[in-house]
Amino acid sequence: MALRGIDWDNGVIEIDAIYSKFNNEISEEARAALNLVKNEMAGHALSMETEEYYHVEYVDGESFINEVLIPNNILEEVEFSIVERVEEITNIEEMKCEARQSGRDGDVWMMESDLDELRSLKDKYILSSIATNEYLSHSGTPGSFAEKCEEILSLVKNTKTVSAQ
């Protein structure tokens, strides 16, 4: 099996093909760096193969995970919401301007950190903590993201089971 990496903008990258093509044509330093990347990608690819993929959406004021409607009370219970990443960036940029104008430099620094994190993600929708500035996404924190999605779906399932009895 070829080792594959994920490039969220351009599809799958065949790491083994790149490695074998250029391995004999590069310096020792570059070869060491390529080996490091190959090993990191191997670990990431393995973790991606063992985790279920969850698709989150926020459409017309309603939240969904894998097309399951998530009631607001469940999201409040787990202290997360589903947000559009680009919209979250816009909101934080607006809050950062307000904080800068009112001299809250500590808040500005924290918002810059959040913006850097959000800009590094590739997902359209992410999970955003309503209690802290934590963000969970498939492209950034796949393990934590999958665990939180599973927790939310489990609560929805349990709620439906209880109300059906």
SERO-4910 file (N, C-alpha, C, O; in steps of 0.05 Angstrom, whole numbers):
BEGIN
 pado doro    nc1    nc2    nc3   cac1   cac2   cac3    cc1    cc2    cc3    oc1    oc2    oc3
  Met    A     17    -24      0      0      0      0     18     25      0     36     27     16
  Ala    A     12     43    -18     27     68    -19     20     86      4     -4     88     12
  Leu    A     40     99     15     35    118     37     23    143     25     34    155      6
  Arg    A      0    151     35    -14    174     24    -16    196     46    -20    190     69
  Gly    A    -13    220     37    -18    243     54    -42    258     43    -50    253     20
  Ile    A    -53    275     59    -76    290     51    -69    319     46    -57    331     63
  Asp    A    -75    329     23    -73    357     17   -101    366     13   -113    360     -8
  Trp    A   -113    381     32   -141    387     32   -150    404      8   -174    404      1
  Asp    A   -131    417     -5   -138    434    -28   -136    419    -54   -151    424    -73
  Asn    A   -117    400    -55   -111    387    -81   -115    357    -82   -108    344   -102
  Gly    A   -124    345    -61   -129    316    -61   -106    301    -48    -90    312    -32
  Val    A   -103    275    -56    -84    257    -44    -56    261    -55    -53    266    -80
  Ile    A    -36    260    -38     -8    261    -47      4    234    -43      1    222    -21
  Glu    A     17    223    -62     31    197    -60     59    202    -48     77    208    -64
  Ile    A     62    200    -22     87    206     -9    109    187    -19    131    195    -24
  Asp    A    102    161    -21    122    141    -29    133    147    -57    156    143    -62
  Ala    A    115    156    -75    124    162   -102    144    186   -102    164    185   -116
  Ile    A    138    206    -87    156    229    -85    182    220    -72    204    228    -82
  Tyr    A    181    204    -52    205    195    -38    223    179    -57    247    185    -58
  Ser    A    211    159    -71    228    143    -88    239    158   -112    261    152   -121
  Lys    A    224    177   -122    233    193   -145    257    210   -138    276    212   -154
  Phe    A    256    223   -115    277    243   -109    298    233    -89    318    247    -84
  Asn    A    294    210    -77    312    201    -56    341    199    -65    359    207    -50
  Asn    A    346    190    -89    373    187    -99    385    212   -110    409    213   -116
  Glu    A    369    233   -114    378    257   -127    382    281   -108    387    303   -117
  Ile    A    380    276    -82    382    298    -63    404    295    -43    415    273    -39
  Ser    A    412    317    -29    433    316    -10    425    300     15    401    294     19
  Glu    A    445    294     32    439    279     56    420    294     75    402    283     87
  Glu    A    424    321     77    406    337     94    378    336     84    359    333     99
  Ala    A    375    339     58    348    339     46    336    311     49    312    308     54
  Arg    A    352    290     46    342    263     49    333    258     78    312    246     83
  Ala    A    348    269     98    340    266    126    313    281    131    296    271    145
  Ala    A    311    305    119    286    320    122    262    305    109    240    304    120
  Leu    A    267    293     85    246    278     71    238    254     88    215    247     89
  Asn    A    258    240    100    251    217    117    234    226    141    216    211    148
  Leu    A    241    249    152    225    259    175    197    264    167    178    256    181
  Val    A    193    277    144    166    282    134    151    256    128    128    253    135
  Lys    A    165    238    116    153    212    109    144    198    135    122    186    136
  Asn    A    161    198    155    153    185    181    130    199    194    112    186    205
  Glu    A    130    226    194    107    240    206     82    235    190     61    231    203
  Met    A     83    234    164     59    228    148     50    199    153     26    194    153
  Ala    A     68    181    157     60    153    163     44    152    188     23    139    189
  Gly    A     52    166    209     37    167    234     10    181    230    -10    171    241
  His    A      9    203    215    -16    217    210    -35    200    194    -59    199    199
  Ala    A    -24    187    173    -41    170    156    -53    147    172    -76    140    168
  Leu    A    -37    135    190    -47    114    207    -69    124    225    -89    110    228
  Ser    A    -65    147    237    -86    157    255   -112    164    239   -134    160    249
  Met    A   -109    173    214   -132    179    198   -147    154    190   -172    154    188
  Glu    A   -132    132    185   -145    107    178   -161     95    200   -181     81    196
  Thr    A   -153    100    225   -166     88    248   -189    105    259   -204     96    277
  Glu    A   -192    129    249   -213    147    260   -236    149    240   -232    151    215
  Glu    A   -260    149    250   -283    153    233   -285    182    225   -278    200    241
  Tyr    A   -293    187    201   -296    215    192   -323    226    199   -343    212    194
  Tyr    A   -324    249    210   -349    262    218   -352    288    201   -333    304    199
  His    A   -375    291    190   -381    314    173   -400    333    189   -422    325    196
  Val    A   -390    357    196   -406    376    211   -415    398    193   -401    406    174
  Glu    A   -439    409    198   -450    431    182   -467    449    200   -478    440    221
  Tyr    A   -469    474    192   -487    493    205   -502    506    182   -491    522    168
  Val    A   -528    499    180   -544    508    157   -570    520    167   -585    507    182
  Asp    A   -575    544    159   -600    558    166   -606    557    196   -629    553    205
  Gly    A   -585    561    212   -589    562    241   -590    535    254   -596    534    278
  Glu    A   -586    514    239   -587    487    251   -560    473    248   -546    476    228
  Ser    A   -553    457    268   -528    443    269   -532    413    262   -551    401    270
  Phe    A   -513    402    246   -515    375    238   -487    361    241   -467    374    236
  Ile    A   -488    336    248   -464    319    247   -473    294    232   -491    280    240
  Asn    A   -459    288    210   -466    266    192   -496    266    186   -509    245    186
  Glu    A   -506    290    180   -534    294    172   -554    289    194   -578    289    189
  Val    A   -545    286    219   -562    283    242   -566    311    254   -546    324    261
  Leu    A   -591    320    257   -597    345    270   -589    344    299   -597    326    314
  Ile    A   -573    364    307   -563    365    335   -579    387    349   -575    411    343
  Pro    A   -595    380    369   -610    401    383   -592    420    399   -570    411    408
  Asn    A   -599    445    401   -583    465    415   -577    457    444   -555    462    453
  Asn    A   -596    444    457   -591    437    485   -569    417    488   -555    417    508
  Ile    A   -565    400    468   -543    380    469   -517    395    465   -497    390    480
  Leu    A   -516    414    447   -491    429    443   -485    446    467   -461    448    475
  Glu    A   -505    457    481   -500    471    505   -489    453    527   -472    461    543
  Glu    A   -499    429    528   -490    410    548   -461    403    545   -446    400    565
  Val    A   -451    400    520   -423    394    516   -406    419    513   -382    417    509
  Glu    A   -419    442    514   -406    468    513   -390    473    487   -368    483    487
  Phe    A   -402    464    465   -391    469    438   -413    477    419   -437    471    423
  Ser    A   -406    491    398   -424    498    377   -411    491    350   -386    489    349
  Ile    A   -427    488    330   -416    484    303   -417    511    289   -438    524    287
  Val    A   -393    520    279   -391    546    267   -377    544    240   -362    525    235
  Glu    A   -383    563    222   -369    564    197   -342    578    203   -341    600    214
  Arg    A   -320    564    196   -293    574    202   -288    602    193   -278    619    208
  Val    A   -295    608    168   -289    634    156   -305    656    171   -295    678    175
  Glu    A   -330    650    178   -347    668    193   -335    673    221   -336    696    231
  Glu    A   -324    652    233   -311    655    259   -287    673    257   -282    690    275
  Ile    A   -272    671    236   -249    688    231   -258    717    229   -246    735    242
  Thr    A   -279    722    214   -289    749    211   -298    760    238   -292    783    244
  Asn    A   -313    744    253   -322    754    280   -299    761    298   -300    781    312
  Ile    A   -278    744    298   -255    749    316   -240    774    306   -230    790    323
  Glu    A   -238    778    280   -224    802    270   -239    827    279   -227    847    286
  Glu    A   -266    826    278   -282    849    287   -278    854    318   -275    877    326
  Met    A   -278    832    333   -274    835    362   -246    845    368   -242    860    387
  Lys    A   -226    837    352   -199    845    356   -196    875    352   -182    889    367
  Cys    A   -210    886    332   -210    915    327   -221    930    351   -210    950    360
  Glu    A   -244    920    361   -257    932    384   -238    931    409   -236    951    424
  Ala    A   -225    908    413   -207    905    436   -183    924    433   -174    936    453
  Arg    A   -173    926    409   -150    944    405   -157    973    411   -142    988    423
  Gln    A   -181    981    402   -190   1009    406   -195   1015    435   -191   1037    444
  Ser    A   -202    994    451   -207    999    479   -183    992    497   -185    992    521
  Gly    A   -160    986    484   -135    982    498   -132    955    512   -116    953    531
  Arg    A   -147    935    504   -146    909    516   -125    892    500   -133    874    486
  Asp    A    -99    898    504    -78    885    489    -76    855    494    -69    840    476
  Gly    A    -82    847    518    -81    818    525   -102    803    508    -96    781    499
  Asp    A   -125    814    505   -146    802    488   -137    801    459   -142    781    445
  Val    A   -124    822    450   -115    823    422    -95    801    417    -97    787    396
  Trp    A    -77    797    435    -57    775    432    -70    748    430    -63    732    413
  Met    A    -90    743    448   -104    717    448   -120    714    422   -121    692    410
  Met    A   -132    735    412   -148    734    387   -129    729    363   -137    714    345
  Glu    A   -105    740    364    -86    735    342    -79    705    342    -76    693    320
  Ser    A    -75    694    365    -69    665    367    -93    648    356    -88    629    341
  Asp    A   -117    656    363   -141    642    352   -142    644    322   -148    625    308
  Leu    A   -137    668    312   -138    673    283   -117    656    269   -122    645    247
  Asp    A    -93    654    280    -72    638    268    -81    609    266    -78    595    246
  Glu    A    -93    599    288   -102    571    289   -125    567    268   -124    548    253
  Leu    A   -144    585    268   -167    582    249   -158    583    220   -168    569    203
  Arg    A   -139    601    214   -129    604    187   -113    579    178   -111    574    154
  Ser    A   -102    565    196    -87    541    189   -105    517    183    -95    497    171
  Leu    A   -130    518    190   -149    496    185   -159    497    157   -159    517    144
  Lys    A   -169    474    148   -180    472    120   -210    467    120   -222    467     98
  Asp    A   -222    461    143   -250    454    144   -268    478    140   -261    500    147
  Lys    A   -291    473    128   -311    494    125   -325    499    152   -329    522    159
  Tyr    A   -332    478    166   -345    479    192   -328    466    213   -314    446    207
  Ile    A   -328    477    237   -312    467    259   -329    467    284   -350    479    285
  Leu    A   -319    454    305   -331    456    331   -317    478    347   -292    478    348
  Ser    A   -332    496    359   -321    518    375   -332    516    403   -356    515    407
  Ser    A   -314    517    422   -322    516    450   -336    542    458   -328    563    450
  Ile    A   -358    539    472   -373    563    481   -362    572    509   -371    593    519
  Ala    A   -344    556    521   -334    563    547   -305    573    545   -296    589    563
  Thr    A   -290    565    525   -262    573    522   -257    581    493   -276    584    478
  Asn    A   -232    585    486   -226    590    458   -215    566    444   -198    568    427
  Glu    A   -225    542    451   -217    517    438   -232    512    412   -257    516    411
  Tyr    A   -218    503    392   -230    495    367   -222    467    360   -199    459    363
  Leu    A   -242    451    351   -237    424    343   -245    421    314   -266    430    305
  Ser    A   -228    407    298   -234    403    270   -221    378    260   -202    367    273
  His    A   -231    368    238   -219    344    226   -191    349    216   -173    331    220
  Ser    A   -186    372    205   -159    377    194   -139    385    215   -115    383    210
  Gly    A   -148    395    238   -129    405    258   -125    386    282   -103    381    290
  Thr    A   -147    376    292   -147    358    316   -165    334    311   -185    331    324
  Pro    A   -157    317    292   -176    295    284   -185    277    307   -208    269    307
  Gly    A   -167    270    325   -175    253    347   -195    265    366   -216    254    372
  Ser    A   -189    289    375   -207    304    393   -233    311    380   -255    309    392
  Phe    A   -232    318    354   -255    324    338   -274    300    337   -298    302    341
  Ala    A   -262    277    330   -278    252    328   -291    245    354   -314    237    355
  Glu    A   -275    247    376   -286    241    403   -310    259    410   -330    249    421
  Lys    A   -307    285    405   -329    304    411   -353    298    394   -376    299    404
  Cys    A   -349    293    368   -372    287    351   -386    261    360   -411    260    360
  Glu    A   -371    241    368   -382    216    378   -398    221    403   -420    210    407
  Glu    A   -387    238    421   -401    244    446   -427    258    440   -448    251    452
  Ile    A   -427    277    422   -452    292    415   -472    273    402   -496    274    410
  Leu    A   -464    257    383   -482    238    370   -493    218    390   -517    210    389
  Ser    A   -477    209    409   -486    191    430   -508    204    447   -527    191    454
  Leu    A   -503    229    455   -524    243    470   -550    246    455   -571    243    467
  Val    A   -548    252    429   -572    254    413   -587    227    412   -611    226    415
  Lys    A   -572    206    408   -584    179    407   -597    172    434   -619    162    434
  Asn    A   -583    178    456   -594    172    483   -619    189    488   -638    179    501
  Thr    A   -619    213    479   -643    231    483   -667    219    467   -689    220    477
  Lys    A   -662    210    443   -683    198    427   -694    173    439   -718    167    439
  Thr    A   -675    157    451   -683    132    463   -700    137    488   -720    123    492
  Val    A   -692    156    504   -707    163    529   -735    173    522   -755    166    534
  Ser    A   -736    191    502   -762    203    495   -781    183    481   -805    187    481
  Ala    A   -770    161    470   -786    141    457   -798    122    477   -818    108    471
  Gln    A   -787    121    501   -797    102    521   -821    112    536   -832     98    553
***
